[in-house]
Amino acid sequence: MRDLDDPYPYLAHLRSHAPVHRLGDSSFFVVSSWDLIAEVLARPEDFSSNLTATMIVHPDGSTTECPVADLGSPLHVLATADDPVHRDHRTMVMPALVARRVRALTPFIEAAAGDLWREGLRDGRIDWVQAVAQRLPMLVVTELLGLPSHDVDDLVRWAFASTMLLDGVITSDDLEVATAAVGELAGYLSAAYSAALANPGPDILGDLARLGAAGTLDDDTAVMILIQLVAAGAESTISLLGTSVWLLGRHRDIATRLRADNTLIAPFVEEALRLESPFRGHYRHVVHDTTLDDIALPAGSHLYLAWGGANRDPHRFEDPDTIVLDPAKRPSHMAFGKGIHLCVGAALARLETRTCIEFLLDAAGEFTLDDPTPQWTRSLLSRRLHALPLTVHPA
């Protein structure tokens, strides 16, 4: 995989010349066009969501396989499970994420954004990612799950470690640190779940604990679901909060339009999702020998679905590299997946981002990017900024 800072020219080349592209002699194939990714998602019997392996890209450009779990293993939960297990897990967490309960979080999000902004702003400067984008989504996660808000910093560190294990460019030293951190997260959530079994509250921990007490959910699966909600749930919104403000800093004319008409914030968020999808790609396991776009795919091989390729596919989106704020001119994207595996937290991520952008445009007046070169996290999984220092110019 080439140039993680700017992957889009490479994805455009693949899309035009080899939309199903094998990486060297590895077991991984990159799928980069809208139509072919949509076909994969519509064929779950051929392409399992089970995360059986991730790819490791080495300094010499070669790609090897890092096994994760066997096909059908109970370690696959929620997003990495197939139906009917996936459907069952989704049903367990959805009561906390229905529209009514998500909307009810708006005052909490507004207050938290204001507090984080005031804490991070110093002499007219703030690192938006470090001060706000990394902390707000995890504060919302603690509110939803029923975890103490004072554990946010540890939870962010553990969440990043969890996704680091899947990044594909990890060093041996990073691997040791990440493995230890994931163990800490599992222990923390296991203790929280045990406490909830004794005294379930009106939150996701309580919902899962009541299912556990009824015998419909085992303890290990409950903890695995919680790990996924903490890690993947926060990661996607942290990414979106960073890239959306980075885009506004690069397109000040768009920021001006949003200040003048806040109804444009929602379509802008959709364009931010499309242009800089929070996850670069996700994997699928090839269940049996099959083909895709006339390319033979052997059983046990793996697909890497490049959301960034699909979401800039000119066959789907006219002038795909530009921001268009007219929803009528932009069909739906795949930033949160598509079909049965559409992200359970998509509505919440959108709400947090719309709320924060409206707050920023009001609180900051004008703002500029201190560093025109973005600091991207090195990852095959996440499209996330490490930092985004801003200078604020109050109106």
DOVO-306629 format. One record per residue (C-alpha): residue number from 1; residue in three letters; chain; z, y, x. Coordinates in steps of 0.5 Angstrom, whole numbers. Example, Ala and Ser with C-alpha at 12.3 -4.5 7.8 and 13.67 -1.06 7.14 Angstrom:
// residues 2
   n res chain     Z     Y     X
   1 Ala     A    16    -9    25
   2 Ser     A    14    -2    27
// end
This chain:
// residues 395
   n res chain     Z     Y     X
   1 Met     A     0     0     0
   2 Arg     A    -2     6     3
   3 Asp     A     1    13     4
   4 Leu     A     7    13    -1
   5 Asp     A     8    21    -1
   6 Asp     A     1    21    -4
   7 Pro     A    -2    15    -7
   8 Tyr     A    -7    17   -12
   9 Pro     A   -13    18    -8
  10 Tyr     A   -12    10    -6
  11 Leu     A   -11     8   -13
  12 Ala     A   -17    12   -15
  13 His     A   -21     8   -10
  14 Leu     A   -18     2   -12
  15 Arg     A   -19     3   -19
  16 Ser     A   -27     5   -18
  17 His     A   -28    -1   -13
  18 Ala     A   -23    -7   -14
  19 Pro     A   -18    -5   -20
  20 Val     A   -15   -12   -19
  21 His     A   -14   -12   -11
  22 Arg     A   -11   -17    -7
  23 Leu     A    -7   -15    -1
  24 Gly     A    -9   -18     5
  25 Asp     A    -8   -26     4
  26 Ser     A    -1   -25     1
  27 Ser     A     1   -27    -6
  28 Phe     A     0   -20    -9
  29 Phe     A    -5   -17   -13
  30 Val     A    -5    -9   -15
  31 Val     A    -8    -8   -22
  32 Ser     A   -10     0   -22
  33 Ser     A   -14     1   -28
  34 Trp     A   -11     3   -35
  35 Asp     A   -15    -3   -39
  36 Leu     A   -13    -8   -34
  37 Ile     A    -6    -6   -34
  38 Ala     A    -6    -6   -42
  39 Glu     A    -9   -13   -42
  40 Val     A    -4   -16   -37
  41 Leu     A     1   -13   -42
  42 Ala     A    -2   -16   -48
  43 Arg     A    -2   -23   -45
  44 Pro     A     5   -25   -44
  45 Glu     A     4   -32   -44
  46 Asp     A     0   -31   -38
  47 Phe     A     4   -26   -34
  48 Ser     A    11   -27   -34
  49 Ser     A    16   -21   -34
  50 Asn     A    21   -25   -30
  51 Leu     A    22   -22   -23
  52 Thr     A    21   -28   -19
  53 Ala     A    19   -24   -12
  54 Thr     A    18   -17    -9
  55 Met     A    13   -15    -4
  56 Ile     A    15   -13     3
  57 Val     A    10    -8     7
  58 His     A    11    -9    14
  59 Pro     A    10    -3    19
  60 Asp     A     3    -7    21
  61 Gly     A     1    -6    14
  62 Ser     A     1   -14    12
  63 Thr     A     5   -16     6
  64 Thr     A    10   -22     5
  65 Glu     A    13   -24    -1
  66 Cys     A    21   -24    -2
  67 Pro     A    23   -29    -7
  68 Val     A    28   -26   -12
  69 Ala     A    29   -31   -18
  70 Asp     A    26   -38   -20
  71 Leu     A    21   -37   -27
  72 Gly     A    26   -38   -33
  73 Ser     A    32   -37   -29
  74 Pro     A    38   -34   -33
  75 Leu     A    38   -28   -28
  76 His     A    32   -25   -31
  77 Val     A    35   -20   -37
  78 Leu     A    33   -15   -41
  79 Ala     A    27   -12   -38
  80 Thr     A    25   -18   -33
  81 Ala     A    26   -23   -39
  82 Asp     A    21   -26   -43
  83 Asp     A    21   -27   -51
  84 Pro     A    25   -29   -54
  85 Val     A    31   -28   -49
  86 His     A    28   -21   -48
  87 Arg     A    28   -19   -55
  88 Asp     A    35   -22   -56
  89 His     A    38   -17   -50
  90 Arg     A    34   -11   -53
  91 Thr     A    37   -12   -60
  92 Met     A    44   -12   -56
  93 Val     A    43    -5   -53
  94 Met     A    39    -2   -58
  95 Pro     A    45     0   -63
  96 Ala     A    47     5   -58
  97 Leu     A    40     8   -56
  98 Val     A    37     9   -64
  99 Ala     A    35    16   -65
 100 Arg     A    41    19   -69
 101 Arg     A    46    17   -63
 102 Val     A    41    19   -58
 103 Arg     A    40    26   -61
 104 Ala     A    48    26   -62
 105 Leu     A    48    27   -54
 106 Thr     A    45    34   -54
 107 Pro     A    51    38   -54
 108 Phe     A    54    33   -48
 109 Ile     A    48    34   -44
 110 Glu     A    47    41   -45
 111 Ala     A    55    42   -43
 112 Ala     A    54    37   -37
 113 Ala     A    47    41   -34
 114 Gly     A    51    48   -35
 115 Asp     A    57    45   -31
 116 Leu     A    53    42   -25
 117 Trp     A    48    48   -25
 118 Arg     A    54    52   -24
 119 Glu     A    57    48   -19
 120 Gly     A    51    47   -15
 121 Leu     A    49    54   -15
 122 Arg     A    51    58    -8
 123 Asp     A    48    65    -6
 124 Gly     A    42    64   -11
 125 Arg     A    40    57    -8
 126 Ile     A    41    50   -11
 127 Asp     A    38    43    -9
 128 Trp     A    36    41   -16
 129 Val     A    36    34   -14
 130 Gln     A    42    33   -11
 131 Ala     A    46    38   -15
 132 Val     A    43    36   -22
 133 Ala     A    38    31   -23
 134 Gln     A    42    26   -19
 135 Arg     A    48    27   -23
 136 Leu     A    46    28   -30
 137 Pro     A    43    22   -32
 138 Met     A    49    18   -29
 139 Leu     A    54    22   -33
 140 Val     A    50    21   -39
 141 Val     A    50    13   -37
 142 Thr     A    58    13   -37
 143 Glu     A    58    17   -43
 144 Leu     A    54    11   -47
 145 Leu     A    57     5   -43
 146 Gly     A    64     8   -44
 147 Leu     A    65     8   -36
 148 Pro     A    70    14   -33
 149 Ser     A    66    20   -31
 150 His     A    69    21   -24
 151 Asp     A    66    15   -22
 152 Val     A    59    18   -22
 153 Asp     A    58    19   -15
 154 Asp     A    59    12   -13
 155 Leu     A    55     9   -19
 156 Val     A    49    14   -16
 157 Arg     A    50    10    -9
 158 Trp     A    50     3   -12
 159 Ala     A    44     5   -17
 160 Phe     A    40     7   -11
 161 Ala     A    42     1    -7
 162 Ser     A    40    -4   -13
 163 Thr     A    33    -1   -13
 164 Met     A    33    -1    -5
 165 Leu     A    33    -8    -5
 166 Leu     A    26    -8    -9
 167 Asp     A    23    -2    -5
 168 Gly     A    19    -6    -1
 169 Val     A    19    -2     5
 170 Ile     A    27    -3     7
 171 Thr     A    29    -4    14
 172 Ser     A    34   -10    16
 173 Asp     A    40    -5    16
 174 Asp     A    38    -2    10
 175 Leu     A    38    -9     7
 176 Glu     A    45   -10     9
 177 Val     A    48    -4     6
 178 Ala     A    44    -5     0
 179 Thr     A    47   -12    -1
 180 Ala     A    54   -10     0
 181 Ala     A    53    -4    -5
 182 Val     A    50    -8   -10
 183 Gly     A    56   -13   -10
 184 Glu     A    61    -7   -11
 185 Leu     A    57    -5   -17
 186 Ala     A    57   -12   -20
 187 Gly     A    65   -13   -18
 188 Tyr     A    66    -6   -22
 189 Leu     A    62    -7   -28
 190 Ser     A    65   -14   -28
 191 Ala     A    72   -11   -28
 192 Ala     A    70    -6   -34
 193 Tyr     A    67   -11   -38
 194 Ser     A    73   -15   -38
 195 Ala     A    77    -9   -40
 196 Ala     A    72    -8   -45
 197 Leu     A    73   -15   -48
 198 Ala     A    81   -14   -49
 199 Asn     A    80    -7   -52
 200 Pro     A    72    -6   -54
 201 Gly     A    71     1   -55
 202 Pro     A    65     5   -59
 203 Asp     A    60     4   -53
 204 Ile     A    55     0   -50
 205 Leu     A    61    -4   -46
 206 Gly     A    64    -5   -53
 207 Asp     A    58    -7   -56
 208 Leu     A    57   -13   -51
 209 Ala     A    64   -15   -51
 210 Arg     A    64   -16   -58
 211 Leu     A    58   -20   -57
 212 Gly     A    62   -24   -52
 213 Ala     A    68   -25   -56
 214 Ala     A    64   -28   -61
 215 Gly     A    61   -33   -56
 216 Thr     A    54   -30   -57
 217 Leu     A    53   -27   -50
 218 Asp     A    56   -30   -43
 219 Asp     A    60   -26   -38
 220 Asp     A    55   -27   -33
 221 Thr     A    49   -24   -37
 222 Ala     A    53   -18   -40
 223 Val     A    54   -16   -33
 224 Met     A    47   -17   -31
 225 Ile     A    45   -13   -37
 226 Leu     A    50    -7   -35
 227 Ile     A    47    -7   -28
 228 Gln     A    40    -6   -30
 229 Leu     A    42    -1   -35
 230 Val     A    46     3   -30
 231 Ala     A    41     2   -24
 232 Ala     A    34     2   -28
 233 Gly     A    36     7   -33
 234 Ala     A    39    12   -29
 235 Glu     A    33    12   -24
 236 Ser     A    28    13   -29
 237 Thr     A    31    20   -31
 238 Ile     A    33    22   -24
 239 Ser     A    26    21   -22
 240 Leu     A    23    25   -28
 241 Leu     A    28    31   -27
 242 Gly     A    26    32   -20
 243 Thr     A    19    31   -21
 244 Ser     A    18    35   -27
 245 Val     A    22    41   -24
 246 Trp     A    17    40   -18
 247 Leu     A    11    41   -22
 248 Leu     A    14    47   -25
 249 Gly     A    15    50   -18
 250 Arg     A     8    48   -16
 251 His     A     5    51   -22
 252 Arg     A     8    57   -24
 253 Asp     A     3    59   -29
 254 Ile     A     6    53   -33
 255 Ala     A    13    55   -32
 256 Thr     A    11    62   -35
 257 Arg     A     8    59   -41
 258 Leu     A    14    55   -42
 259 Arg     A    19    61   -42
 260 Ala     A    14    64   -47
 261 Asp     A    14    58   -52
 262 Asn     A    19    53   -51
 263 Thr     A    15    48   -56
 264 Leu     A    11    47   -50
 265 Ile     A    16    44   -46
 266 Ala     A    16    37   -50
 267 Pro     A     8    36   -48
 268 Phe     A    10    38   -41
 269 Val     A    15    33   -40
 270 Glu     A     9    28   -43
 271 Glu     A     5    31   -37
 272 Ala     A    10    30   -32
 273 Leu     A    11    23   -34
 274 Arg     A     4    21   -34
 275 Leu     A     2    25   -27
 276 Glu     A     9    23   -23
 277 Ser     A    11    17   -27
 278 Pro     A    18    15   -25
 279 Phe     A    17     8   -23
 280 Arg     A    10     7   -19
 281 Gly     A     9     0   -21
 282 His     A    13    -6   -24
 283 Tyr     A    11   -14   -22
 284 Arg     A     9   -19   -27
 285 His     A     9   -27   -25
 286 Val     A     2   -31   -26
 287 Val     A     5   -37   -30
 288 His     A    -1   -41   -29
 289 Asp     A    -8   -41   -26
 290 Thr     A   -12   -36   -30
 291 Thr     A   -17   -30   -29
 292 Leu     A   -17   -22   -30
 293 Asp     A   -23   -18   -29
 294 Asp     A   -26   -25   -27
 295 Ile     A   -22   -25   -21
 296 Ala     A   -18   -32   -20
 297 Leu     A   -11   -31   -20
 298 Pro     A    -7   -38   -18
 299 Ala     A    -1   -40   -21
 300 Gly     A     5   -37   -18
 301 Ser     A     2   -31   -15
 302 His     A     4   -24   -17
 303 Leu     A     1   -18   -20
 304 Tyr     A     4   -11   -18
 305 Leu     A     2    -6   -24
 306 Ala     A     1     1   -21
 307 Trp     A     3     6   -27
 308 Gly     A     0    12   -23
 309 Gly     A    -7     9   -23
 310 Ala     A    -7     7   -30
 311 Asn     A    -4    14   -32
 312 Arg     A    -9    18   -28
 313 Asp     A   -15    13   -30
 314 Pro     A   -21    18   -32
 315 His     A   -24    13   -37
 316 Arg     A   -17    14   -41
 317 Phe     A   -16    22   -39
 318 Glu     A   -20    27   -39
 319 Asp     A   -19    31   -32
 320 Pro     A   -13    27   -31
 321 Asp     A   -10    30   -25
 322 Thr     A    -9    37   -29
 323 Ile     A    -3    39   -33
 324 Val     A    -6    39   -40
 325 Leu     A    -1    42   -46
 326 Asp     A    -5    40   -52
 327 Pro     A    -2    34   -54
 328 Ala     A    -9    33   -58
 329 Lys     A   -13    32   -52
 330 Arg     A    -8    27   -48
 331 Pro     A    -7    20   -51
 332 Ser     A    -1    16   -50
 333 His     A     1    14   -42
 334 Met     A     4     8   -39
 335 Ala     A    10    12   -35
 336 Phe     A    15     8   -40
 337 Gly     A    11     1   -40
 338 Lys     A     7    -1   -46
 339 Gly     A     8    -6   -52
 340 Ile     A    14   -10   -53
 341 His     A    17    -8   -46
 342 Leu     A    17    -1   -47
 343 Cys     A    23     2   -44
 344 Val     A    29     2   -48
 345 Gly     A    32     9   -46
 346 Ala     A    25    13   -46
 347 Ala     A    28    17   -52
 348 Leu     A    34    19   -48
 349 Ala     A    30    20   -42
 350 Arg     A    26    25   -45
 351 Leu     A    32    29   -49
 352 Glu     A    35    30   -42
 353 Thr     A    29    32   -39
 354 Arg     A    27    37   -44
 355 Thr     A    34    40   -45
 356 Cys     A    35    41   -37
 357 Ile     A    28    44   -37
 358 Glu     A    30    49   -43
 359 Phe     A    36    50   -39
 360 Leu     A    33    52   -32
 361 Leu     A    28    56   -35
 362 Asp     A    33    60   -38
 363 Ala     A    39    60   -33
 364 Ala     A    34    61   -27
 365 Gly     A    29    66   -29
 366 Glu     A    24    65   -24
 367 Phe     A    25    60   -18
 368 Thr     A    21    58   -12
 369 Leu     A    21    52    -8
 370 Asp     A    24    53    -1
 371 Asp     A    20    47     2
 372 Pro     A    13    46     0
 373 Thr     A    13    39     3
 374 Pro     A    16    34    -2
 375 Gln     A    22    30     1
 376 Trp     A    20    23    -3
 377 Thr     A    24    17    -2
 378 Arg     A    20    11     1
 379 Ser     A    19     6    -4
 380 Leu     A    14     2    -8
 381 Leu     A    18     2   -14
 382 Ser     A    21     9   -15
 383 Arg     A    17    15   -15
 384 Arg     A    23    20   -13
 385 Leu     A    25    26   -10
 386 His     A    30    26    -5
 387 Ala     A    32    33    -5
 388 Leu     A    29    39    -8
 389 Pro     A    32    46    -6
 390 Leu     A    30    52   -10
 391 Thr     A    31    59    -9
 392 Val     A    33    63   -16
 393 His     A    31    70   -18
 394 Pro     A    35    72   -24
 395 Ala     A    31    76   -29
// end
